[in-house]
Amino acid sequence: FGVSAVSTSTTVYSFATATYRSAKYFISVTNGTNYGTYEFIVTHDGTNIYFSGDSRDYVTSPSGTSVSYFAGDYVEELGNSSSRIEVGTMGHSFNWTISAGNLVFSAASTTGTISVKGVVNLIKV
């Protein structure tokens, strides 16, 4: 998947919750010369969304500095799950919601625009 010039909340990828129980996302976000890579393992029960303890975020600046913002912690949010990360001087957020029988992944930027690209591995129910 891939979307460019994301500013307001934009659907990046969705799948049918009746067909797939979980997904592993590998995501890259670009803001000018700054970039971040993220890995999320997401599971749902048709109503709630859960993150695996293996989900990780890494943000890297052009100088090569890498910082882990979310690694090894179990996060559980009911109905709406999100993560907010800074890439360069720009904040962005990832959101997962269950809507109309689909698990929907969306992204947004707090200032300016970002490019969001990645791959998803789906696991059937």
ABEGO torsion letter per residue (X at the ends): XBBBGBABBBBABBBBAAABABBBBBBBBBBEABBBBBBBBBBBAGABBBBBAABBBBBBBAAGBBBBABBGBBBBBBGBBBBBBBBEABBBBBBBBBBGGBBBBBBBBABEBBBBBEBBBBBBX
